[in-house]
Amino acid sequence: MVWTLANGTALSICVSSSTSSQHASHKPSAFRRPERISRVTFFDLPQWRSLPSNKKTVDVTLSVAKSKNHDEQVVSASSSETPQQTSTTATDAADGFLVPGVMETVAGLSFDEQEDIPEDPETIAEKIQTLKEQNENLRSRLAQTEASGKIVPLPGDGQRIYELDSYLKPYREHLDYRFEQYRKRRELIDKYEGGLEAFSRGYEKMGFTKSVDGITYREWAPGAKSASLIGDFNNWNPNADVMTRNEFGVWEIFLPNNVDGSPAIPHGSRVKIHMDTPSGYKDCIPAWIKFAVQAPGEIPYNGIYYDPPPEEKYEFKFPRPPKPASLRIYEAHVGMSSTEPKINSYVNFRDEVLPRIKKLGYNAVQLMAIQEHAYYASFGYHVTNFFAVSSRCGTPDDLKSLIDRAHELGLIVLMDIVHSHASNNVLDGLNMFDGTDSHYFHSGARGYHWVWDSRLFNYGEWEVLRFLLSNARWWIEEYKFDGFRYDGVTSMMYTHHGLQVGFTGNYNEYFGLATDVDAVNYLMLANDMIHALYPNAITVGEDVSGMPTFCIPVADGGVGFDYRLHMAVADKWIELLSKKQDEDWLMGDIVYTLTNRRWKEKCVAYAESHDQALVGDKTIAFWLMDKDMYDFMALDGPSTPVIDRGIALHKMIRLITMGLGGEGYLNFMGNEFGHPEWIDFPRSDQHLPDGKFVPGNNNSFDKCRRRFDLGDADYLKYHWLQNFDREMQLLEQQYGFMTSEHQYVSRKDDSDKVIVFERGDLVFVFNFHWEKSFPDYRIGCVKPGKYKIALDSDAKEFGGFQRLEKEAAFFTQEGWFDERPHSFLVYTPCRTVVVYALVE
């Protein structure tokens, strides 16, 4: 066979085939083999497209290696200046074939078939049209799968952790066992699944997958006795489309296209799987469903077959931004991001909120509650459908447009992903999916989180690993997320889930019988997969325990996260604000909490997150100013000592957290300007089984929104706080102090209530004293020269008293002070922070 192409060169082609008696192929007989379907994927396609038009003739040589599970065959192609006859070598010619028209995806179909091709023009035209449809499907897959062809390198020796932390050596037996279990798991995946790259593409086999000939649906449900696919497309008839089961408990059915070529399941159809299970007959939303909705007046969700026509599919236009050196994260919940009392949409967030985030100086947005969750008030943490976007806010294509717009603005987008537990729902979640409680989860008490009222995954189960790894990759591939914040990691890593346990830092707490090695191995697999296939992707783990090696690469023996959330910081601020008077604040205690993190393990610090904003708790602004916020925040009205103190400390707390707390910083939306009150999701009255009555809020959205208008109003004091927060972000953007290796705390004075530290070329001076200001106050520094004021919380535009001259210059003097070789004199007003920058 010879192709003459407008653009052509050497490329590799991967042909995947599967054997299923239910696949009823409608391809012309010249192009197919009996009972066999194939999938063709190009590698190095962008390079091929970039070549000049030279009318090369491509000599395609098929070399088909039959794999054990018939999943992968490799076909090579080379370019030649002279036409050559295609030659095929294979142990079993029926194991694969090359679709002649695949080259048309980039070069317009122009080929001479020397055998088996009828000469009738109408027949040829029909075949060409069929091939074009196939190639359109291939083009779509290529656009979505940027990591195709990559491999995940084999793990290293896992020994470098002992060089980084000698205190780990007494726990070598546990850590070496952990790494060995990970290495063995990787070997098994390589042996039986073709590697971690292929294993993490489970969404290409499981759930609904579409081919030119029809739709295949597969579901892992080993406990089910029988299964059938039901939905609008077959009038919910459980006898119409009965599925077959393989030896691994995977149920499957193929639905060929209708006679007119339309799909058997129309876009937007409701679908479920009907099963006879040990606990009775049940109808479930497919586990790998990509979209689910709740019909008006109904409680359970319905799975939706989501496959819009090409003209309705969103196509990404903008590349991912470069990976930032330091993370300045704006944590956001799309649903509650409107100023109005309603559920906001992806589209409105895209158009209204993203530009605000960019203007505020953040370089990353972290989206909560993206995975579908039946219970809105769970904040998105009780996930029911792991591959589906939350339908409350719009469609999958709406979310894609949001992420693309963020990339256009230069913002990376992190997803708050939940793999630590799953909703307890039986009707629309994974719980009891196949009629057993040990399907995706541990059985019995080990599989139930008694505080969260949710199910806990069995990370040692092969198909659970496939499901979760593929889920993480799906969100990166399909929606172009730039990374994840993994929720509830502490609960995953320990069998006690961190409940009723006070971590003291003793290494015995991390490496013992309470550690869930299977869960840690899963996290290692996930991080290894993500970082190998997407080198610029970022993973952040929510771990309160402080487990050593958490942010060390997997190959070195670590768990592999890029950052750990520095959760102790927020707890410290709440402790100080709720339990201690200003005069009782200890400067050394504050500095210790902020700097108490592991060497070579990066942290994302935050003064408060969404947790502190929930009803039942208080934000920092509310702890500081409480009810006075309702009456004394107008610029043209009176103030109170409570408001003055609150505004001053709000700024100081946030900047010292960013300055000392880690290599990244996080803020929950609205807290940058001291959002008043709390978050209260709409809820009705509840009568609990124990007889208790829990009053609701009449399903009101009034407290489930963000009043951005308050921060924007230049006649309100919230505007001062918003201005200061923006300047904080811009200061870090300009100087990059969070990632500077130079960090030194030179003063922690409990008498003066002063903290002085250096980070990069900046010197930070915090005066927490409630009434004392200090003129001619000497502060040490490491670098000599001229310093200027880079940021002053006492400036008028931040609600301060303008006690410093903005353009003043400060010159260092020789001589040791506070163990620094140089020093200079400053005036430090009470309850202020001033940042001094070295002038080059």
Sequence and secondary structure as in RCSB ss.txt:
>XXXX:A:sequence
MVWTLANGTALSICVSSSTSSQHASHKPSAFRRPERISRVTFFDLPQWRSLPSNKKTVDVTLSVAKSKNHDEQVV
SASSSETPQQTSTTATDAADGFLVPGVMETVAGLSFDEQEDIPEDPETIAEKIQTLKEQNENLRSRLAQTEASGK
IVPLPGDGQRIYELDSYLKPYREHLDYRFEQYRKRRELIDKYEGGLEAFSRGYEKMGFTKSVDGITYREWAPGAK
SASLIGDFNNWNPNADVMTRNEFGVWEIFLPNNVDGSPAIPHGSRVKIHMDTPSGYKDCIPAWIKFAVQAPGEIP
YNGIYYDPPPEEKYEFKFPRPPKPASLRIYEAHVGMSSTEPKINSYVNFRDEVLPRIKKLGYNAVQLMAIQEHAY
YASFGYHVTNFFAVSSRCGTPDDLKSLIDRAHELGLIVLMDIVHSHASNNVLDGLNMFDGTDSHYFHSGARGYHW
VWDSRLFNYGEWEVLRFLLSNARWWIEEYKFDGFRYDGVTSMMYTHHGLQVGFTGNYNEYFGLATDVDAVNYLML
ANDMIHALYPNAITVGEDVSGMPTFCIPVADGGVGFDYRLHMAVADKWIELLSKKQDEDWLMGDIVYTLTNRRWK
EKCVAYAESHDQALVGDKTIAFWLMDKDMYDFMALDGPSTPVIDRGIALHKMIRLITMGLGGEGYLNFMGNEFGH
PEWIDFPRSDQHLPDGKFVPGNNNSFDKCRRRFDLGDADYLKYHWLQNFDREMQLLEQQYGFMTSEHQYVSRKDD
SDKVIVFERGDLVFVFNFHWEKSFPDYRIGCVKPGKYKIALDSDAKEFGGFQRLEKEAAFFTQEGWFDERPHSFL
VYTPCRTVVVYALVE
>XXXX:A:secstr
 EEE SS   EEEEEEEE  TT    S GGG  TT EEEEEEESHHHHHTS     EEEEEEEE   TTS  EEE
EEEEESS    EEEES GGG    GGGGHHHH   EE  SS    HHHHHHHHHHHHHHHHHHHHHHHH TTTT 
       S THHHH GGGGGGHHHHHHHHHHHHHHHHHHHHHHS HHHHTTGGGTSEEEE SSEEEEEEE TT S
EEEEEEGGGTT TTTSB EE TTSEEEEEEE  TTS  SS TT EEEEEEEETTEEEEE  TT S EE  TT SS
 EEE     GGGS    S      SSEEEEEEESTT SSSSS   HHHIIIIIHHHHHHHT SEEEEES EE S 
GGGTT S SEEEEE GGG  HHHHHHHHHHHHHTT EEEEEE  S EE  SSSSSTTTTSSTTSSB SGGGGEET
TTTEE B TTSHHHHHHHHHHHHHHHHHH   EEEETTHHHHHBTTTTTT    S GGGTSSTTB HHHHHHHHH
HHHHHHHH TT EEEE  SS  TTTTS GGGTS   SEEEEHHHHHHHHHHHHH  GGG  HHHHHHHHH   TT
 EEEE S  HHHHBTTS  HHHHHHGGGGGTS BTTS   HHHHHHHHHHHHHHHHHHHHS SEEEEETTGGGT 
 S B      EE TTS EE   TT  TTSS  HHHHH TTBTHHHHHHHHHHHHHHHHHH GGG S EEEEEEET
TTTEEEEEETTEEEEEE  SS  EEEEEEEESS SEEEEEEETTSGGGT    S TT EEE EEEEETTEEEEEE
EEE TTEEEEEEE  
